[in-house]
Amino acid sequence: MTNALDDTALDQLFRTARTHNTWQDRPVSDETLRQLYDLVKMAPTSANASPARFVFIRTREGKEKLRPALSAGNLEKTMTAPVTVIVAWDQKFYDKLPVLFPHADAKSWFTGSAAFAEATAFRNSSLQAGYLIMAARALGLDTGPMSGFDNAKVDEAFLANTGWKSNLLVNLGYGDEAGLFGRLPRLPFDEAADLV
């Protein structure tokens, strides 16, 4: 990995990519969702723990089940998105560590402290949500991540008896540029970073 991506790729992933609120009436195939996951799973997490779990809601029935958990501001854009992903975290992600991190007893690092396990799972599932957004953009999809929903309602409707807890939602599809807001400002380097 010695070659930097060209400007076209950087634009698609970062500079011209936008958070979408309106969507084209164009489906996202199950095969594309599988390709998406296959990219996300390759990105790094602490001890390769991969605590994120994904529920891809792509049917009308699934969206109606999600409706009561959505805030008013997120309702229409979510109901019209071809896919909404629940990015969740597995409370017992460490049970997979003998397979995912076989060269050490990594499971024992987390079983002694529920708070440490939860912090690790939440942090890394958030990281994996970021990977999901970037992988979706790389595959030509647009995204709309959000946190305006009732976690308890989502957990009850979709994650009951799984040991998973919802973190955030990400709408996926092919965005309608007519629904974009103007580009918001970003902080300059000197306000957000330091060189030590």
Contact map, one row per residue, 1 for C-alpha under 8 A:
1111000000000000000000000000000000000000000000000000000000000000000000000000000000000000000000000000000000000000000000000000000000000000000000000000000000000000000000000000000000000000000000000000
1111000000000000000000000000000000000000000000000000000000000000000000000000000000000000000000000000000000000000000000000000000000000000000000000000000000000000000000000000000000000000000000000000
1111100000000000000000000000000000000000000000000000000000000000000000000000000000000000000000000000000000000000000000000000000000000000000000000000000000000000000000000000000000000000000000000000
1111110000000000000000000000000000000000000000000000000000000000000000000000000000000000000000000000000000000000000000000000000000000000000000000000000000000000000000000000000000000000000000000000
0011111011000000000000000000000000000000000000000000000000000000000000000000000000000000000000000000000000000000000000000000000000000000000000000000000000000000000000000000000000000000000000000000
0001111111000000000000000000000000000000000000000000000000000000000000000000000000000000000000000000000000000000000000000000000000000000000000000000000000000000000000000000000000000000000000000000
0000111111100000000000000000000000000000000000000000000000000000000000000000000000000000000000000000000000000000000000000000000000000000000000000000000000000000000000000000000000000000000000000000
0000011111110000000000000000000000000000000000000000000000000000000000000000000000000000000000000000000000000000000000000000000000000000000000000000000000000000000000000000000000000000000000000000
0000111111111000000000000000000000000000000000000000000000000000000000000000000000000000000000000000000000000000000000000000000000000000000000000000000000000000000000000000000000000000000000000000
0000111111111110000000000000000000000000000000000000000000000000000000000000000000000000000000000000000000000000000000000000000000000000000000000000000000000000000000000000000000000000000000000000
0000001111111111100000000000000000000000000000000000000000000000000000000000000000000000000000000000000000000000000000000000000000000000000000000000000000000000000000000000000000000000000000000000
0000000111111111100000000000000000000000000000000000000000000000000000000000000000000000000000000000000000000000000000000000000000000000110000000000000000000000000000000000000000000000000000000000
0000000011111111100000000000000000000000000000000000000000000000000000000000000000000000000000000000000000000000000000000000000000000100110000000000000000000000000000000000000000000000000000000000
0000000001111111100000000000000000000000000000000000000000000000000000000000000000000000000000000000000000000000000000000000000000000000000000000000000000000000000000000000000000000000000000000000
0000000001111111100000000000000000000000000000000000000000000000000000000000000000000000000000000000000000000000000000000000000000000000000000000000000000000000000000000000000000000000000000000000
0000000000111111110000000000000000000000000000000000000000000000000000000000000000000000000000000000000000000000000000000000000000000000000000000000000000000000000000000000000000000000000000000000
0000000000111111111000000000000000000000000000000000000000000000000000000000000000000000000000000000000000000000000000000000000000000000100001000000000000000000000000000000000000000000000000000000
0000000000000001111100000000000000000000000000000000000000000000000000000000000000000000000000000000000000000000000000000000000000000000000001100000000000000000000000000000000000010000000000000000
0000000000000000111110000000000000000000000000000000000000000000000000000000000000000000000000000000000000000000000000000000000000000000000001111000000000000000000000000000000000010000000000000000
0000000000000000011111100000000000000000000000000000000000000000000000000000000000000000000000000000000000000000000000000000000000000000000001110000000000000000000000000000001110110000000000000000
0000000000000000001111100000000000000000000000000000000000000000000000000000100000000000000000000000000000000000000000000000000000000000000000010000000000000000000000000000001100110000000000000000
0000000000000000000111110000000000000000000000000000000000000000000000000000100110000000000000000000000000000000000000000000000000000000000000000000000000000000000000000000001111110000000000000000
0000000000000000000111111100000000000000000000000000000000000000000000000000100111000000000000000000000000000000000000000000000000000000000000000000000000000000000000000000111100000000000000000000
0000000000000000000001111100000000000000000000000000000000000000000000000000000000000000000000000000000000000000000000000000000000000000000000000000000000000000000000000000111100000000000000000000
0000000000000000000000111110000000000000000000000000000000000000000000000000000001000000000000000000000000000000000000000000000000000000000000000000000000000000000000000000000000000000000000000000
0000000000000000000000111111000000000000000000000000000000000000000000000000000001000000000000000000000000000000000000000000000000000000000000000000000000000000000000000000110000000000000000000000
0000000000000000000000001111100000000000000000000000000000000000000000000000000001000000000000000000000000000000000000000000000000000000000000000000000000000000000000000000100000000000000000000000
0000000000000000000000000111110110000000000000000000000000000000000000000000000001100000000000000000000000000000000000000000000000000000000000000000000000000000000000000000100000000000000000000000
0000000000000000000000000011111110000000000000000000000000000000000000000000000000000000000000000000000000000000000000000000000000000000000000000000000000000000000000000000000000000000000000000000
0000000000000000000000000001111111000000000000000000000000000000000000000000000000000000000000000000000000000000000000000000000000000000000000000000000000000000000000000000000000000000000000000000
0000000000000000000000000000111111100000000000000000000000000000000000000000000000000000000000000000000000000000000000000000000000000000000000000000000000000000000000000000000000000000000000000000
0000000000000000000000000001111111110000000000000000000000000000000000000000000000000000000000000000000000000000000000000000000000000000000000000000000000000000000000000000000000000000000000000000
0000000000000000000000000001111111111000000000000000000000000000000000000000000000000000000000000000000000000000000000000000000000000000000000000000000000000000000000000000000000000000000000000000
0000000000000000000000000000011111111100000000000000000000000000000000000000000000000000000000000000000000000000000000000000000000000000000000000000000000000000000000000000000000000000000000000000
0000000000000000000000000000001111111110000000000000000000000000000000000000000000000000000000000000000000000000000000000000000000000000000000000000000000000000000000000000000000000000000000000000
0000000000000000000000000000000111111111000000000000000000000000000000000000000000000000000000000000000000000000000000000000000000010011001000000000000000000000000000000000000000000000000000000000
0000000000000000000000000000000011111111100000000000000000000000000000000000000000000000000000000000000000000000000000000000000000010000000000000000000000000000000000000000000000000000000000000000
0000000000000000000000000000000001111111110000000000000000000000000000000000000000000000000000000000000000000000000000000000000000000000000000000000000000000000000000000000000000000000000000000000
0000000000000000000000000000000000111111111000000000000000000000000000000000000000000000000000000000000000000000000000000000000000000010000000000000000000000000000000000000000000000000000000000000
0000000000000000000000000000000000011111111000000000000000000000000000000000000000000000000000000000000000000000000000000000000100110010000000000000000000000000000000000000000000000000000000000000
0000000000000000000000000000000000001111111000000100000000000000000000000000000000000000000000000000000000000000000000000000000000000000000000000000000000000000000000000000000000000000000000000000
0000000000000000000000000000000000000111111100000000000000000000000000000000000000000000000000000000000000000000000000000000000000000000000000000000000000000000000000000000000000000000000000000000
0000000000000000000000000000000000000011111110000000000000000000000000000000000000000000000000000000000000000000000000000000000100100000000000000000000000000000000000000000000000000000000000000000
0000000000000000000000000000000000000000011111010000000000000000000000000000000000000000000000000000000000000000000000000000000000000000000000000000000000000000000000000000000000000000000000000000
0000000000000000000000000000000000000000001111111100000000000000000000000000000000000000000000000000000000000000000000000001001100000000000000000000000000000000000000000000000000000000000000000000
0000000000000000000000000000000000000000000111111100000000000000000000000000000000000000000000000000000000000000000000010001000000000000000000000000000000000000000000000000000000000000000000000000
0000000000000000000000000000000000000000000011111000000000000000000000000000000000000000000000000000100001000000000000000000000000000000000000000000000000000000000000000000000000000000000000000000
0000000000000000000000000000000000000000000111111100000000000000000000000000000000000000000000001001100000000000000000000000000000000000000000000000000000000000000000000000000000000000000000000000
0000000000000000000000000000000000000000000011111110000000000000000000000000000000000000000011011001100000000000000000000000000000000000000000000000000000000000000000000000000000000000000000000000
0000000000000000000000000000000000000000100011011111000000000000000000000000000000000000000010000000000000000000000000000001100100000000000000000000000000000000000000000000000000000000000000000000
0000000000000000000000000000000000000000000000001111100000000000000000000000000000000000111010000000000000000000000000001101100000000000000000000000000000000000000000000000000000000000000000000000
0000000000000000000000000000000000000000000000000111110000000000000000000000000000000011110000000000000000000000000000001001110110000000000000000000000000000000000000000000000000000000000000000000
0000000000000000000000000000000000000000000000000011111000000000000000000000000000000011110000000000000000000000000000000000100000000000000000000000000000000000000100000000000000000000000000000000
0000000000000000000000000000000000000000000000000001111100000000000000000000000000001111000000000000000000000000000000000000000000000000000000000000000000000000000000000000000000000000000000000000
0000000000000000000000000000000000000000000000000000111110000000000000000000000000001111000000000000000000000000000000000000000000000000000000000000000000000000000000000000000000000000000000000000
0000000000000000000000000000000000000000000000000000011111000000000000000000000000111100000000000000000000000000000000000000000000000000000000000000000000000000000000000000000000000000000000000000
0000000000000000000000000000000000000000000000000000001111100110000000000000000000111100000000000000000000000000000000000000000000000000000000000000000000000000000000000000000000000000000000000000
0000000000000000000000000000000000000000000000000000000111110110000000000000000001110000000000000000000000000000000000000000000000000000000000000000000000000000000000000000000000000000000000000000
0000000000000000000000000000000000000000000000000000000011111110000000000000000000000000000000000000000000000000000000000000000000000000000000000000000000000000000000000000000000000000000000000000
0000000000000000000000000000000000000000000000000000000001111111000000000000000000000000000000000000000000000000000000000000000000000000000000000000000000000000000000000000000000000000000000000000
0000000000000000000000000000000000000000000000000000000000111111100000000000000000000000000000000000000000000000000000000000000000000000000000000000000000000000000000000000000000000000000000000000
0000000000000000000000000000000000000000000000000000000011111111110000000000000000000000000000000000000000000000000000000000000000000000000000000000000000000000000000000000000000000000000000000000
0000000000000000000000000000000000000000000000000000000011111111111000000000011000000000000000000000000000000000000000000000000000000000000000000000000000000000000000000000000000000000000000000000
0000000000000000000000000000000000000000000000000000000000011111111100000000001000000000000000000000000000000000000000000000000000000000000000000000000000000000000000000000000000000000000000000000
0000000000000000000000000000000000000000000000000000000000001111111100000000000000000000000000000000000000000000000000000000000000000000000000000000000000001000000000000000000000000000000000000000
0000000000000000000000000000000000000000000000000000000000000111111111000000000000000000000000000000000000000000000000000000000000000000000000000000000001001000000000000000000000000000000000000000
0000000000000000000000000000000000000000000000000000000000000011111111000010001000000000000000000000000000000000000000000000000000000000000000000000000000000000000000000000000000000000000000000000
0000000000000000000000000000000000000000000000000000000000000001111111000000000000000000000000000000000000000000000000000000000000000000000000000000000010000000000000000000000000000000000000000000
0000000000000000000000000000000000000000000000000000000000000000011111100000000000000000000000000000000000000000000000000000000000000000000000000000111011000000000000000000000000000000000000000000
0000000000000000000000000000000000000000000000000000000000000000011111110110000000000000000000000000000000000000000000000000000000000000000000000001110000000000000000000000000000000000000000000000
0000000000000000000000000000000000000000000000000000000000000000000011111110000000000000000000000000000000000000000000000000000000000000000000000001110000000000000000000000000000000000000000000000
0000000000000000000000000000000000000000000000000000000000000000000001111111000000000000000000000000000000000000000000000000000000000000000000000000000000000000000000000000000000000000000000000000
0000000000000000000000000000000000000000000000000000000000000000000000111111000000000000000000000000000000000000000000000000000000000000000000000001000000000000000000000000000000000000000000000000
0000000000000000000000000000000000000000000000000000000000000000000001111111110000000000000000000000000000000000000000000000000000000000000000000101100000000000000000000000000000000000000000000000
0000000000000000000000000000000000000000000000000000000000000000001001111111111000000000000000000000000000000000000000000000000000000000000000000000000000000000000000000000000000000000000000000000
0000000000000000000000000000000000000000000000000000000000000000000000011111111100000000000000000000000000000000000000000000000000000000000000000000000000000000000000000000000000000000000000000000
0000000000000000000011100000000000000000000000000000000000000000000000000111111110000000000000000000000000000000000000000000000000000000000000000000000000000000000000000000000000000000000000000000
0000000000000000000000000000000000000000000000000000000000000010000000000111111110010000000000000000000000000000000000000000000000000000000000000000000000000000000000000010000000000000000000000000
0000000000000000000000000000000000000000000000000000000000000011001000000011111110000000000000000000000000000000000000000000000000000000000000000000000000000000000000000000000000000000000000000000
0000000000000000000001100000000000000000000000000000000000000000000000000001111111000000000000000000000000000000000000000000000000000000000000000000000000000000000000000000000000000000000000000000
0000000000000000000001100000000000000000000000000000000000000000000000000000111111110000000000000000000000000000000000000000000000000000000000000000000000000000000000000011100000000000000000000000
0000000000000000000000101111000000000000000000000000000001000000000000000000000111110000000000000000000000000000000000000000000000000000000000000000000000000000000000000011100000000000000000000000
0000000000000000000000000001000000000000000000000000000111000000000000000000000011111000000000000000000000000000000000000000000000000000000000000000000000000000000000000011100000000000000000000000
0000000000000000000000000000000000000000000000000000000111000000000000000000010011111100000000000000000000000000000000000000000000000000000000000000000000000000000000001111000000000000000000000000
0000000000000000000000000000000000000000000000000000011110000000000000000000000000111110000000000000000000000000000000000000000000000000000000000000000000000000000000001111000000000000000000000000
0000000000000000000000000000000000000000000000000000011110000000000000000000000000011111000000000000000000000000000000000000000000000000000000000000000000000000000001111100000000000000000000000000
0000000000000000000000000000000000000000000000000001111000000000000000000000000000001111100000000000000000000000000000000000100010000000000000000000000000000000000001111100000000000000000000000000
0000000000000000000000000000000000000000000000000001111000000000000000000000000000000111110000000000000000000000000000000000100000000000000000000000000000000000000111110000000000000000000000000000
0000000000000000000000000000000000000000000000000011100000000000000000000000000000000011111010000000000000000000000000001100100000000000000000000000000000000000000111100000000000000000000000000000
0000000000000000000000000000000000000000000000000011100000000000000000000000000000000001111110000000000000000000000000001000000000000000000000000000000000000000001110000000000000000000000000000000
0000000000000000000000000000000000000000000000000010000000000000000000000000000000000000111110000000000000000000000011001000000000000000000000000000000000000000001110000000000000000000000000000000
0000000000000000000000000000000000000000000000000000000000000000000000000000000000000000011111100000000000000000000000000000000000000000000000000000000000000000001000000000000000000000000000000000
0000000000000000000000000000000000000000000000001110000000000000000000000000000000000000111111111000000000000000000000001000000000000000000000000000000000000000000000000000000000000000000000000000
0000000000000000000000000000000000000000000000001000000000000000000000000000000000000000000111111000000001100110000000000000000000000000000000000000000000000000000000000000000000000000000000000000
0000000000000000000000000000000000000000000000000000000000000000000000000000000000000000000111111100000000100000000000000000000000000000000000000000000000000000000000000000000000000000000000000000
0000000000000000000000000000000000000000000000001000000000000000000000000000000000000000000011111111000000000000000000000000000000000000000000000000000000000000000000000000000000000000000000000000
0000000000000000000000000000000000000000000000011000000000000000000000000000000000000000000011111111110011100000000000000000000000000000000000000000000000000000000000000000000000000000000000000000
0000000000000000000000000000000000000000000000000000000000000000000000000000000000000000000000111111110111100000000000000000000000000000000000000000000000000000000000000000000000000000000000000000
0000000000000000000000000000000000000000000000000000000000000000000000000000000000000000000000011111110000000000000000000000000000000000000000000000000000000000000000000000000000000000000000000000
0000000000000000000000000000000000000000000000011000000000000000000000000000000000000000000000011111110000000000000000000000000000000000000000000000000000000000000000000000000000000000000000000000
0000000000000000000000000000000000000000000000111000000000000000000000000000000000000000000000001111111111000000000000000000000000000000000000000000000000000000000000000000000000000000000000000000
0000000000000000000000000000000000000000000000000000000000000000000000000000000000000000000000001111111111000000000000000000000000000000000000000000000000000000000000000000000000000000000000000000
0000000000000000000000000000000000000000000000000000000000000000000000000000000000000000000000000000111110000000000000000000000000000000000000000000000000000000000000000000000000000000000000000000
0000000000000000000000000000000000000000000000000000000000000000000000000000000000000000000000000100111111000000000000000000000000000000000000000000000000000000000000000000000000000000000000000000
0000000000000000000000000000000000000000000000000000000000000000000000000000000000000000000000001100111111111000000000000000000000000000000000000000000000000000000000000000000000000000000000000000
0000000000000000000000000000000000000000000000100000000000000000000000000000000000000000000001001100110111111100000000000000000000000000000000000000000000000000000000000000000000000000000000000000
0000000000000000000000000000000000000000000000000000000000000000000000000000000000000000000001101100000011111110000000000000000000000000000000000000000000000000000000000000000000000000000000000000
0000000000000000000000000000000000000000000000000000000000000000000000000000000000000000000000000000000011111111000000000000000000000000000000000000000000000000000000000000000000000000000000000000
0000000000000000000000000000000000000000000000000000000000000000000000000000000000000000000000000000000011111111000000000000000000000000000000000000000000000000000000000000000000000000000000000000
0000000000000000000000000000000000000000000000000000000000000000000000000000000000000000000001000000000001111111110110000000000000000000000000000000000000000000000000000000000000000000000000000000
0000000000000000000000000000000000000000000000000000000000000000000000000000000000000000000001000000000000111111110010000000000000000000000000000000000000000000000000000000000000000000000000000000
0000000000000000000000000000000000000000000000000000000000000000000000000000000000000000000000000000000000011111110000000000000000000000000000000000000000000000000000000000000000000000000000000000
0000000000000000000000000000000000000000000000000000000000000000000000000000000000000000000000000000000000000111111110000000000000000000000000000000000000000000000000000000000000000000000000000000
0000000000000000000000000000000000000000000000000000000000000000000000000000000000000000000000000000000000000111111111000000000000000000000000000000000000000000000000000000000000000000000000000000
0000000000000000000000000000000000000000000000000000000000000000000000000000000000000000000000000000000000000000111111100000000000000000000000000000000000000000000000000000000000000000000000000000
0000000000000000000000000000000000000000000000000000000000000000000000000000000000000000000000000000000000000100111111110000000000000000000000000000000000000000000000000000000000000000000000000000
0000000000000000000000000000000000000000000000000000000000000000000000000000000000000000001000000000000000000110111111111000000000000000000000000000000000000000000000000000000000000000000000000000
0000000000000000000000000000000000000000000000000000000000000000000000000000000000000000001000000000000000000000011111111100000000000000000000000000000000000000000000000000000000000000000000000000
0000000000000000000000000000000000000000000000000000000000000000000000000000000000000000000000000000000000000000001111111110000000000000000000000000000000000000000000000000000000000000000000000000
0000000000000000000000000000000000000000000001000000000000000000000000000000000000000000000000000000000000000000000111111111000000000000000000000000000000000000000000000000000000000000000000000000
0000000000000000000000000000000000000000000000000011000000000000000000000000000000000000111010000000000000000000000011111111100000000000000000000000000000000000000000000000000000000000000000000000
0000000000000000000000000000000000000000000000000010000000000000000000000000000000000000100000000000000000000000000001111111110000000000000000000000000000000000000000100000000000000000000000000000
0000000000000000000000000000000000000000000000000000000000000000000000000000000000000000000000000000000000000000000000111111111000000000000000000000000000000000000000000000000000000000000000000000
0000000000000000000000000000000000000000000011000111000000000000000000000000000000000000000000000000000000000000000000011111111100000000000000000000000000000000000000000000000000000000000000000000
0000000000000000000000000000000000000000000000000111100000000000000000000000000000000011100000000000000000000000000000001111111110000000000000000000000000000000000000100000000000000000000000000000
0000000000000000000000000000000000000000000000000001000000000000000000000000000000000000000000000000000000000000000000000111111111000000000000000000000000000000000000100000000000000000000000000000
0000000000000000000000000000000000000000000010000000000000000000000000000000000000000000000000000000000000000000000000000011111111100000000000000000000000000000000000000000000000000000000000000000
0000000000000000000000000000000000000001001010000101000000000000000000000000000000000000000000000000000000000000000000000001111111110000000000000000000000000000000000000000000000000000000000000000
0000000000000000000000000000000000000000000000000001000000000000000000000000000000000010000000000000000000000000000000000000111111111000000000000000000000000000000000000000000000000000000000000000
0000000000000000000000000000000000000000000000000000000000000000000000000000000000000000000000000000000000000000000000000000011111111100000000000000000000000000000000000000000000000000000000000000
0000000000000000000000000000000000000001001000000000000000000000000000000000000000000000000000000000000000000000000000000000001111111110000000000000000000000000000000000000000000000000000000000000
0000000000000000000000000000000000011001000000000000000000000000000000000000000000000000000000000000000000000000000000000000000111111111000000000000000000000000000000000000000000000000000000000000
0000000000000000000000000000000000000000000000000000000000000000000000000000000000000000000000000000000000000000000000000000000011111111100000101000000000000000000000000100000000000000000000000000
0000000000001000000000000000000000000000000000000000000000000000000000000000000000000000000000000000000000000000000000000000000001111111110000000000000000000000000000000000000000000000000000000000
0000000000000000000000000000000000010011000000000000000000000000000000000000000000000000000000000000000000000000000000000000000000111111111000000000000000000000000000000000000000000000000000000000
0000000000000000000000000000000000010000000000000000000000000000000000000000000000000000000000000000000000000000000000000000000000011111111111100000000000000000000000000001000000000000000000000000
0000000000011000100000000000000000000000000000000000000000000000000000000000000000000000000000000000000000000000000000000000000000001111111111100000000000000000000000000000000000000000000000000000
0000000000011000000000000000000000000000000000000000000000000000000000000000000000000000000000000000000000000000000000000000000000000111111110000000000000000000000000000000000000000000000000000000
0000000000000000000000000000000000010000000000000000000000000000000000000000000000000000000000000000000000000000000000000000000000000011111110000000000000000000000000000000000000000000000000000000
0000000000000000000000000000000000000000000000000000000000000000000000000000000000000000000000000000000000000000000000000000000000000001111111000000000000000000000000000000010000000000000000000000
0000000000000000000000000000000000000000000000000000000000000000000000000000000000000000000000000000000000000000000000000000000000000001111111100000000000000000000000000001111000000000000000000000
0000000000000000111100000000000000000000000000000000000000000000000000000000000000000000000000000000000000000000000000000000000000000001100111110000000000000000000000000001111000000000000000000000
0000000000000000011100000000000000000000000000000000000000000000000000000000000000000000000000000000000000000000000000000000000000001001100011111000000000000000000000000111101000000000000000000000
0000000000000000001110000000000000000000000000000000000000000000000000000000000000000000000000000000000000000000000000000000000000000000000001111100000000000000000000000111000000000000000000000000
0000000000000000001000000000000000000000000000000000000000000000000000000000000000000000000000000000000000000000000000000000000000001000000000111110000000000000000000011110000000000000000000000000
0000000000000000000000000000000000000000000000000000000000000000000000000100000000000000000000000000000000000000000000000000000000000000000000011111000000000000000000011100000000000000000000000000
0000000000000000000000000000000000000000000000000000000000000000000000000000000000000000000000000000000000000000000000000000000000000000000000001111100000000000000000111000000000000000000000000000
0000000000000000000000000000000000000000000000000000000000000000000001101100000000000000000000000000000000000000000000000000000000000000000000000111110000000000000000000000000000000000000000000000
0000000000000000000000000000000000000000000000000000000000000000000011100100000000000000000000000000000000000000000000000000000000000000000000000011111001000000000000000000000000000000000000000000
0000000000000000000000000000000000000000000000000000000000000000000011100000000000000000000000000000000000000000000000000000000000000000000000000001111111000000000000000000000000000000000000000000
0000000000000000000000000000000000000000000000000000000000000000000010000000000000000000000000000000000000000000000000000000000000000000000000000000111111100000000011100000000000000000000000000000
0000000000000000000000000000000000000000000000000000000000000000000000000000000000000000000000000000000000000000000000000000000000000000000000000000011111110000000000000000000000000000000000000000
0000000000000000000000000000000000000000000000000000000000000000000110000000000000000000000000000000000000000000000000000000000000000000000000000000011111111000000000000000000000000000000000000000
0000000000000000000000000000000000000000000000000000000000000000010010000000000000000000000000000000000000000000000000000000000000000000000000000000111111111110000001000000000000000000000000000000
0000000000000000000000000000000000000000000000000000000000000000000000000000000000000000000000000000000000000000000000000000000000000000000000000000001111111111000111000000000000000000000000000000
0000000000000000000000000000000000000000000000000000000000000000000000000000000000000000000000000000000000000000000000000000000000000000000000000000000111111111000000000000000000000000000000000000
0000000000000000000000000000000000000000000000000000000000000000110000000000000000000000000000000000000000000000000000000000000000000000000000000000000011111111000000000000000000000000000000000000
0000000000000000000000000000000000000000000000000000000000000000000000000000000000000000000000000000000000000000000000000000000000000000000000000000000001111111000000000000000000000000000000000000
0000000000000000000000000000000000000000000000000000000000000000000000000000000000000000000000000000000000000000000000000000000000000000000000000000000001111111111111000000000000000000000000000000
0000000000000000000000000000000000000000000000000000000000000000000000000000000000000000000000000000000000000000000000000000000000000000000000000000000000111111111100000000000000000000000000000000
0000000000000000000000000000000000000000000000000000000000000000000000000000000000000000000000000000000000000000000000000000000000000000000000000000000000000011111000000000000000000000000000000000
0000000000000000000000000000000000000000000000000000000000000000000000000000000000000000000000000000000000000000000000000000000000000000000000000000000000000011111100000000000000000000000000000000
0000000000000000000000000000000000000000000000000000000000000000000000000000000000000000011100000000000000000000000000000000000000000000000000000000000000000011111110000000000000000000000000000000
0000000000000000000000000000000000000000000000000000100000000000000000000000000000000001111000000000000000000000000000000000000000000000000000000000000000100011011111000000000000000000000000000000
0000000000000000000000000000000000000000000000000000000000000000000000000000000000000001111000000000000000000000000000000000000000000000000000000000001000100010001111100000000000000000000000000000
0000000000000000000000000000000000000000000000000000000000000000000000000000000000000111100000000000000000000000000000000000000000000000000000000000001001100010000111110000000000000000000000000000
0000000000000000000000000000000000000000000000000000000000000000000000000000000000000111100000000000000000000000000000000100110000000000000000000010001000000000000011111000000000000000000000000000
0000000000000000000000000000000000000000000000000000000000000000000000000000000000000111000000000000000000000000000000000000000000000000000000001110000000000000000001111100000000000000000000000000
0000000000000000000000000000000000000000000000000000000000000000000000000000000000011110000000000000000000000000000000000000000000000000000000001110000000000000000000111110000000000000000000000000
0000000000000000000000000000000000000000000000000000000000000000000000000000000000011110000000000000000000000000000000000000000000001000000000111100000000000000000000011111000000000000000000000000
0000000000000000000000000000000000000000000000000000000000000000000000000000010011111000000000000000000000000000000000000000000000000000000000111000000000000000000000001111100000000000000000000000
0000000000000000000000000000000000000000000000000000000000000000000000000000000011111000000000000000000000000000000000000000000000000001000011110000000000000000000000000111110000000000000000000000
0000000000000000000000110111000000000000000000000000000000000000000000000000000011100000000000000000000000000000000000000000000000000000000011100000000000000000000000000011111000000000000000000000
0000000000000000000000110100000000000000000000000000000000000000000000000000000000000000000000000000000000000000000000000000000000000000000111000000000000000000000000000001111100000000000000000000
0000000000000000000111110000000000000000000000000000000000000000000000000000000000000000000000000000000000000000000000000000000000000000000011100000000000000000000000000000111110000000000000000000
0000000000000000000111110000000000000000000000000000000000000000000000000000000000000000000000000000000000000000000000000000000000000000000000000000000000000000000000000000011111110000000000000000
0000000000000000000101000000000000000000000000000000000000000000000000000000000000000000000000000000000000000000000000000000000000000000000000000000000000000000000000000000001111110000000000000000
0000000000000000000001000000000000000000000000000000000000000000000000000000000000000000000000000000000000000000000000000000000000000000000000000000000000000000000000000000000111110000000000000000
0000000000000000000111000000000000000000000000000000000000000000000000000000000000000000000000000000000000000000000000000000000000000000000000000000000000000000000000000000000111111000000000000000
0000000000000000011111000000000000000000000000000000000000000000000000000000000000000000000000000000000000000000000000000000000000000000000000000000000000000000000000000000000111111100000000000000
0000000000000000000000000000000000000000000000000000000000000000000000000000000000000000000000000000000000000000000000000000000000000000000000000000000000000000000000000000000000111110000000000000
0000000000000000000000000000000000000000000000000000000000000000000000000000000000000000000000000000000000000000000000000000000000000000000000000000000000000000000000000000000000011111000000000000
0000000000000000000000000000000000000000000000000000000000000000000000000000000000000000000000000000000000000000000000000000000000000000000000000000000000000000000000000000000000001111100000000000
0000000000000000000000000000000000000000000000000000000000000000000000000000000000000000000000000000000000000000000000000000000000000000000000000000000000000000000000000000000000000111110000000000
0000000000000000000000000000000000000000000000000000000000000000000000000000000000000000000000000000000000000000000000000000000000000000000000000000000000000000000000000000000000000011111000000000
0000000000000000000000000000000000000000000000000000000000000000000000000000000000000000000000000000000000000000000000000000000000000000000000000000000000000000000000000000000000000001111100000000
0000000000000000000000000000000000000000000000000000000000000000000000000000000000000000000000000000000000000000000000000000000000000000000000000000000000000000000000000000000000000000111110110000
0000000000000000000000000000000000000000000000000000000000000000000000000000000000000000000000000000000000000000000000000000000000000000000000000000000000000000000000000000000000000000011111110000
0000000000000000000000000000000000000000000000000000000000000000000000000000000000000000000000000000000000000000000000000000000000000000000000000000000000000000000000000000000000000000001111111100
0000000000000000000000000000000000000000000000000000000000000000000000000000000000000000000000000000000000000000000000000000000000000000000000000000000000000000000000000000000000000000000111111100
0000000000000000000000000000000000000000000000000000000000000000000000000000000000000000000000000000000000000000000000000000000000000000000000000000000000000000000000000000000000000000001111111000
0000000000000000000000000000000000000000000000000000000000000000000000000000000000000000000000000000000000000000000000000000000000000000000000000000000000000000000000000000000000000000001111111100
0000000000000000000000000000000000000000000000000000000000000000000000000000000000000000000000000000000000000000000000000000000000000000000000000000000000000000000000000000000000000000000011111110
0000000000000000000000000000000000000000000000000000000000000000000000000000000000000000000000000000000000000000000000000000000000000000000000000000000000000000000000000000000000000000000011011111
0000000000000000000000000000000000000000000000000000000000000000000000000000000000000000000000000000000000000000000000000000000000000000000000000000000000000000000000000000000000000000000000001111
0000000000000000000000000000000000000000000000000000000000000000000000000000000000000000000000000000000000000000000000000000000000000000000000000000000000000000000000000000000000000000000000000111
